[in-house]
Amino acid sequence: MIYLLFASVELLPTEMPAPPNPPGGGWWDNFGNDRLCVGRTALSLGDALDWYEALKQGRATIPGNAFAITASALGPEPDYDGFTVLAEPPPFSPSWHGRPRLHRLVPMAALAEPVQALRDNMVDVSVQGRARQWLRDHIHFDLLAYDDWLGAGVLIAPNPLLRSFGARIVNRSATSETLELGGTPRRGANVTSLRMAVEEVRAGAPAWRAEGSPNVLGRFRAPAPSQIAMLREELFCPVRGVLDREPPAFFFRSVSVSSSVVAEAKARHVDPPARAPDAAARTVYVRPAPAQPSELPITPLRALERLQDARAERQGALRPAEAPQVPPGVRLFEHNREETVNWICGLISRARSHVLFVDPYLDADDLQQFATATQYQGVAIRGLINPRPRRHKRIDPSGDSFGDLMLRKIAALRDPAQEFGEIDIRVSRGRRLHDRFLQIDDVIWHAGHSFNKMGAGEISLMTLVAQPTELAQALGETFAEAEPFETWWTNRPAAIWSLRHEVGHKLRRIAKWIERPSAGQVRGGVDD
């Protein structure tokens, strides 16, 4: 059987030629066990209106032949032979329509099961996603994102006489002003029968109204008794009825821009990282924490909004309004450590409440380099790490161990002068960590490399998690079960000396020293 997904009849002005029919009558493709078909047929005005009237009576057919289509019972809206003009154009309306007149046929019963399955089915995501994209490519809007148009029909009647319609002030003064209404007449259109009306609205009620016919250029001027605040315009024809209607809107007479300093930013002095002793100290100016809005009392409208937010969170990006087809939030790094660090610091600078680093190999340098990128007072810094066995035995060039450096850095960040919130670094003991994550308030990024290697010699990828609710809950539970770093470092097991590990550690250090070019070699290469 063939089921109706969406049908539209678009009336074209006489100046616009009818589009050619597609080869073979339309397009089709198979998705799983279903086939989607899209057709376009150019008909005369009488035949198009007869087909729409038959659809309204429940006799749906493919235009141009008698092949039947199964559709649910459709009810007309409005329920008389007239049109409505929406304040916002529908999603399938091209820009040249402006604010078209519409008459729609609304499904009066539940949609057919195959149509519902196409809208709701998430068993085979790849098939559903391809079908949705295919429909969007051929009908030029995301049909499955609009339940009110799915399974419906619509008659679209753009303004047949004027290409646009609006109002402007042609004579400004402190007392009386002059308004001009009109638009560009279509080729060969007779606009003398049109009527234009303008009405000023003050405090929600009409103040004065002017009405008249346009000249041959489609213009009508109306004197206003005073400066105009808010207007409502309407264009109608004795034969066709209302052609365009503009809801009340303000006139913007001037725009002023002002700025003021709410509070003075405080300077945070950051020591250079230990792994780059030649680097200079940094100064970061920390802004005051933004004021949190008070919780408004619950009302039926806010309760409804919460239910809608819960549904959207549960369904994710299944059917958002005009959902992007290319997922955003993917960043690739390679051979540019500085750019990578700056980009991550830019993300962290947006934090308002807390930042969570999930990285088994996070060390003191990483903690300082990224935590100090926050630019608001009171931001909590949390870390969830899982150090390798024997890592506490690793010695840095200054002779300090990994844990001692981390303890000193935690103490330094807890200094009230640094303007941080809670500083809490924990070690995961029960649930082991493998992937790396960066949580900034309610946003979570997934990283392939540790933060100390991100963007170095290998390809690194950071991806924005599209649905972070479940992941945030898992990370929160793991963080709550983890052990404070101070406790873990105090109770760490004694390192077991091993000749094999010791020799391997020395060889790796020698290899890094050999690979690093000396200063003389670098200068010689530049001089040559």
C-alpha positions in Angstrom: 0.0 0.0 0.0 1.0 3.6 -0.5 0.6 6.0 2.4 0.5 9.8 2.3 3.5 11.5 4.1 2.9 15.1 2.9 1.1 16.8 0.1 1.2 20.5 -1.1 -0.5 22.4 -3.8 1.5 25.6 -4.6 -0.3 28.3 -6.7 2.2 30.2 -8.9 1.7 33.9 -10.0 1.4 34.4 -13.8 4.9 35.9 -14.0 6.5 32.6 -12.9 6.7 29.7 -15.3 5.6 26.2 -14.1 8.6 24.0 -13.2 9.2 21.0 -15.5 8.0 17.6 -14.3 10.9 15.4 -13.1 12.0 12.4 -15.3 9.9 9.4 -14.7 7.4 11.4 -12.6 9.5 11.7 -9.5 12.2 10.1 -7.3 12.2 7.0 -5.1 14.6 4.9 -3.0 14.4 1.9 -0.8 15.2 2.1 3.0 15.0 -1.2 4.7 11.7 -2.8 3.9 10.1 0.5 2.8 10.2 2.7 -0.3 9.9 6.4 -0.2 8.6 8.3 -3.3 8.5 12.0 -4.0 6.7 13.4 -7.1 6.1 16.8 -8.6 3.4 17.5 -11.2 2.6 20.8 -13.0 -1.2 21.2 -13.5 -3.6 23.9 -14.5 -5.2 26.0 -11.8 -8.5 24.2 -12.2 -7.0 20.7 -12.1 -4.8 21.5 -9.1 -7.8 22.9 -7.1 -9.9 19.8 -8.1 -7.2 17.5 -6.9 -6.9 19.4 -3.5 -10.7 19.3 -3.1 -10.7 15.5 -3.8 -7.9 15.1 -1.1 -10.1 17.1 1.3 -13.0 14.7 0.6 -10.8 11.7 1.4 -10.0 10.7 -2.2 -6.2 10.9 -2.4 -4.6 9.9 -5.7 -1.3 10.5 -7.4 -1.7 13.7 -9.4 -2.2 13.1 -13.1 -3.6 9.5 -12.7 -6.1 7.6 -10.6 -3.6 5.6 -8.5 -5.0 5.7 -5.0 -3.1 6.8 -1.9 -4.0 5.8 1.6 -4.5 8.8 3.9 -6.1 9.3 7.3 -9.3 11.4 7.5 -8.4 15.0 6.9 -10.2 18.1 8.3 -10.0 21.6 6.7 -8.4 24.4 8.6 -10.0 26.9 8.4 -13.2 25.0 7.9 -14.5 27.5 5.3 -13.3 28.5 1.8 -10.6 30.9 3.0 -7.0 31.2 4.0 -4.9 32.0 7.1 -1.7 34.1 7.1 0.8 32.9 9.6 3.1 35.3 11.5 6.1 33.1 10.6 6.4 31.4 7.3 6.1 27.6 7.3 9.3 25.5 7.0 8.6 24.5 3.4 8.0 28.0 2.1 10.7 29.6 0.0 11.8 33.2 0.6 10.0 34.6 -2.3 6.6 33.6 -0.8 6.9 36.2 2.0 3.9 35.5 4.2 1.8 33.2 2.0 -1.8 32.4 2.5 -2.4 28.9 3.6 -5.2 26.4 3.8 -4.3 23.1 5.4 -5.8 19.6 5.7 -5.1 18.3 9.2 -5.1 14.5 10.0 -8.1 13.8 12.3 -7.0 10.3 13.3 -3.8 8.6 14.2 -1.3 8.3 11.4 -0.9 4.9 9.7 1.4 2.5 11.4 4.1 2.7 8.7 4.2 6.5 8.9 4.4 6.4 12.7 7.2 3.8 12.5 9.2 6.1 10.1 8.8 8.9 12.5 9.5 7.0 15.8 11.6 3.9 14.8 15.1 3.9 16.3 15.8 0.2 15.9 17.9 0.7 12.8 19.4 4.2 13.2 21.4 4.1 10.0 18.4 3.4 7.9 16.2 5.9 9.7 18.9 8.6 9.4 19.4 8.0 5.6 15.6 8.1 5.0 15.3 11.4 6.9 18.2 12.9 4.9 16.8 11.7 1.6 13.4 13.3 2.3 15.1 16.5 3.3 17.1 16.6 0.1 14.0 16.1 -2.1 11.3 18.2 -0.4 13.8 20.8 1.1 12.7 20.7 4.7 13.0 18.2 7.6 9.5 16.7 7.4 10.0 14.3 10.3 10.8 17.2 12.6 7.3 18.7 12.2 4.5 16.4 13.5 1.9 19.1 12.5 2.7 18.7 8.8 3.3 14.9 8.7 0.4 13.1 7.0 -1.2 16.5 6.1 -2.0 18.5 3.0 -1.6 22.3 2.4 -2.7 24.8 -0.3 -0.1 27.6 -0.6 -1.2 30.8 -2.2 1.5 33.5 -2.3 0.5 37.1 -3.0 -0.5 37.1 -6.8 -0.2 40.9 -7.2 2.7 42.2 -5.1 6.1 40.6 -4.6 6.4 42.1 -1.1 4.4 44.3 1.3 5.5 46.6 4.1 5.4 50.1 5.6 8.0 52.8 6.1 8.1 56.4 7.3 8.8 58.8 4.5 8.5 62.0 6.6 9.8 62.0 10.1 9.1 64.8 12.6 8.4 65.4 16.2 4.7 66.0 15.5 2.9 64.5 12.4 4.5 61.9 10.2 3.8 60.3 6.8 3.6 56.6 6.2 4.1 54.8 2.9 2.6 51.3 2.4 3.2 49.2 -0.7 5.3 46.7 -2.5 6.6 45.8 -6.0 3.8 44.8 -8.4 4.2 41.6 -10.3 4.6 41.7 -14.0 1.3 42.5 -15.7 -0.6 42.7 -12.4 -3.4 45.3 -12.0 -3.1 46.6 -8.4 -5.7 49.4 -8.6 -8.3 47.0 -7.0 -6.2 46.5 -3.9 -6.9 48.0 -0.6 -4.2 48.9 2.0 -4.9 49.5 5.6 -2.7 50.7 8.4 -3.5 50.9 12.1 -1.4 52.3 15.0 -1.5 50.3 18.2 -0.9 52.1 21.6 -1.1 50.2 24.9 -2.6 47.2 23.1 -5.5 49.1 21.6 -5.9 50.7 18.1 -5.4 54.5 18.1 -6.1 55.6 14.5 -6.6 53.8 11.2 -6.1 54.8 7.5 -7.2 52.9 4.4 -6.9 53.5 0.7 -6.0 52.2 -2.8 -2.4 52.2 -4.1 -1.3 54.0 -7.2 0.0 52.2 -10.3 3.4 51.7 -8.6 1.8 49.9 -5.7 2.2 52.8 -3.2 -0.2 54.3 -0.7 0.6 57.2 1.7 -1.2 57.9 4.9 -0.7 60.9 7.3 -0.1 60.1 10.9 -1.3 62.6 13.6 1.8 62.1 15.8 5.0 60.1 16.0 4.3 56.4 15.3 5.0 53.8 17.9 3.6 50.4 16.8 1.8 49.6 13.5 -0.3 46.8 12.1 -0.6 46.6 8.2 -3.1 44.7 6.1 -3.4 44.1 2.3 -6.7 42.8 1.0 -8.6 42.5 -2.3 -12.4 42.6 -2.7 -12.2 39.4 -4.8 -9.4 37.4 -3.3 -9.8 38.5 0.4 -6.8 39.1 2.6 -3.5 38.8 0.7 -1.1 39.8 3.5 -1.2 40.8 7.1 1.7 42.1 9.3 1.3 41.7 13.1 1.8 44.7 15.3 5.5 45.7 15.3 7.6 48.6 16.7 9.6 51.1 14.6 13.2 51.3 15.6 14.1 55.0 15.4 17.6 54.8 17.0 20.0 52.4 18.5 22.3 53.3 21.4 25.2 51.2 22.8 26.6 51.7 26.3 29.0 49.8 28.4 29.7 49.8 32.1 32.2 48.0 34.4 30.2 45.9 36.9 33.2 44.8 39.0 36.9 45.0 38.7 38.7 41.9 37.5 41.4 40.5 39.8 44.8 39.4 38.6 45.8 35.8 39.1 49.6 35.2 38.8 50.5 31.8 37.4 53.9 30.2 37.6 55.6 28.8 34.5 55.1 25.0 34.0 57.8 22.8 35.4 58.3 21.0 32.0 59.2 24.4 30.4 61.4 26.2 33.0 62.4 28.9 30.5 58.7 30.0 30.0 57.6 33.3 31.7 55.0 33.6 34.3 51.4 34.4 33.2 48.8 36.8 34.5 45.2 35.9 34.2 42.4 38.4 35.0 39.6 36.7 36.7 36.1 38.1 36.4 33.5 37.9 39.2 31.2 34.9 39.2 28.0 35.6 37.3 24.9 36.1 39.5 22.7 33.1 39.5 19.1 33.8 38.7 16.6 33.1 41.4 14.2 30.1 41.0 10.9 31.4 39.7 7.7 30.1 41.2 6.2 27.2 39.3 3.3 27.9 37.0 1.4 25.7 34.6 3.4 27.2 31.7 6.7 26.4 33.4 5.6 22.9 34.3 4.7 22.3 30.6 8.2 23.6 29.6 9.8 21.2 32.0 7.9 18.3 30.6 8.9 19.4 27.0 12.6 19.7 28.1 12.4 16.2 29.7 11.0 14.8 26.5 13.6 16.5 24.4 16.3 15.1 26.7 14.9 11.6 26.5 14.6 11.6 22.7 17.8 13.4 22.1 18.3 14.7 18.6 15.7 12.3 17.1 13.4 15.1 15.8 14.6 18.6 16.7 13.3 21.5 14.6 15.6 21.6 11.6 18.3 19.4 13.2 21.7 19.8 11.6 22.6 16.8 9.5 26.4 17.2 10.0 27.3 16.7 13.7 29.2 19.7 15.1 31.8 19.6 17.8 34.7 17.6 16.3 38.2 19.1 16.3 41.4 17.4 14.8 44.9 18.3 16.0 48.3 17.2 14.8 51.8 18.7 15.1 50.6 21.9 16.8 50.7 21.6 20.6 50.4 25.4 21.1 47.2 25.6 19.1 45.8 22.6 20.9 46.5 24.0 24.3 45.0 27.4 23.4 41.9 25.9 22.0 41.3 23.7 25.1 42.0 26.7 27.3 39.4 28.6 25.3 36.8 25.9 26.1 37.7 26.0 29.8 37.5 29.8 30.0 33.7 29.5 29.5 33.2 27.5 32.7 30.9 29.2 35.2 30.6 26.5 37.9 33.0 23.6 37.6 35.5 21.8 35.4 36.2 18.1 35.5 39.4 16.5 34.0 39.1 12.8 33.5 42.6 11.6 32.5 44.5 8.6 34.0 47.8 10.5 33.5 46.9 14.0 34.6 49.9 15.6 36.4 50.7 18.8 38.1 51.7 20.7 35.0 48.5 19.7 33.2 46.5 20.8 36.2 48.1 24.2 36.3 48.1 24.8 32.6 44.4 24.1 32.1 42.8 24.9 35.4 44.3 28.5 35.4 42.5 29.1 32.1 39.2 29.7 34.0 38.1 33.3 33.9 35.4 33.4 36.5 35.7 33.5 40.3 34.6 30.4 42.2 35.0 27.8 39.5 35.5 24.4 41.0 38.4 22.3 39.6 38.0 18.5 39.8 40.3 15.8 38.5 39.7 12.0 38.2 43.0 10.2 37.6 44.3 6.7 37.6 48.1 6.7 37.9 50.1 3.8 36.4 51.8 1.4 38.8 55.2 2.6 39.8 54.4 6.1 38.4 54.9 7.5 41.9 58.6 6.4 41.5 59.2 8.5 38.4 61.6 11.3 39.0 61.4 14.6 37.2 64.5 16.8 36.3 64.2 18.7 39.5 64.3 15.6 41.7 60.7 15.7 42.8 58.3 12.8 42.5 55.0 13.0 40.7 52.8 12.9 43.8 54.8 15.6 45.7 54.5 17.9 42.7 50.7 17.3 42.6 50.3 17.9 46.3 52.1 21.3 46.1 50.1 22.3 43.0 46.8 21.4 44.7 47.9 23.5 47.8 48.8 26.4 45.5 45.5 26.4 43.7 43.6 26.4 47.0 45.2 29.7 47.9 42.2 32.2 48.2 44.1 34.7 46.2 43.7 32.4 43.1 39.9 32.9 43.2 39.1 29.2 42.6 36.3 27.2 44.0 36.8 23.7 45.4 40.0 22.0 44.3 39.4 18.2 44.4 41.7 15.7 42.7 40.8 12.0 43.2 42.1 8.6 42.2 39.8 6.0 40.7 40.1 2.7 42.5 37.0 0.6 41.7 36.1 1.6 38.1 39.1 1.8 35.9 39.6 4.7 33.5 40.6 4.4 29.9 39.0 7.2 27.9 39.8 10.9 28.5 37.0 13.4 29.1 36.7 17.2 29.7 33.5 18.3 31.4 32.8 22.0 31.5 29.6 22.7 33.5 27.0 20.5 31.6 29.1 20.1 28.4 31.4 17.0 27.9 34.2 16.5 25.4 35.8 13.2 24.6 39.5 13.1 23.9 41.6 10.4 22.4 44.9 11.4 23.9 45.9 12.4 27.4 46.0 16.2 27.9 49.8 16.2 28.1 50.1 14.6 24.6 47.2 16.2 22.9 48.1 17.8 19.6 51.7 16.6 19.6 53.2 14.3 17.0 50.2 12.0 16.6 46.7 12.7 15.4 44.5 13.8 18.3 40.7 14.1 18.1 38.3 15.8 20.5 34.6 15.2 20.1 31.6 16.9 21.7 29.3 14.3 23.4 25.9 14.9 21.9 23.9 13.3 24.7 26.0 13.8 27.9 23.3 13.0 30.5 24.1 9.3 31.0 27.9 9.9 30.8 27.8 12.8 33.3 25.9 10.5 35.7 28.5 7.7 35.3 31.4 10.2 35.8 29.7 11.6 38.8 29.3 8.2 40.4 32.9 7.2 39.6 34.1 10.5 41.1 32.1 10.0 44.3 33.5 6.5 44.8 37.1 7.7 44.1 39.7 8.3 46.8 41.2 11.8 47.5 44.6 12.1 46.0 46.1 13.1 49.3 44.9 9.9 50.9 46.0 7.8 48.0 49.5 9.3 48.0 50.0 8.9 51.7 48.9 5.2 51.6 50.6 4.3 48.3 52.3 0.9 48.3 56.0 0.9 48.5 57.6 0.7 45.1 59.2 -2.6 44.2 62.6 -2.2 42.8 63.1 -4.0 39.5 66.3 -3.9 37.4 64.4 -4.4 34.2 62.1 -1.4 34.9 65.0 0.7 36.0 67.1 0.0 33.0 64.1 0.6 30.7 63.5 3.9 32.3 67.1 5.0 31.9 67.1 3.9 28.2 64.0 5.9 27.5 65.5 9.0 29.0 68.7 8.5 27.0 66.7 8.0 23.8 64.8 11.3 24.4 68.0 13.1 25.0 69.5 11.8 21.8 66.4 12.8 19.7 66.4 16.3 21.1 68.7 18.6 18.9 71.3 20.6 20.7 71.2 24.4 20.6 74.3 24.5 18.4 72.6 22.2 15.8 69.6 24.4 15.7 71.6 27.5 15.2 73.8 25.9 12.5 70.6 24.8 10.6 69.3 28.4 10.7 72.7 29.9 9.6 72.9 27.6 6.7 
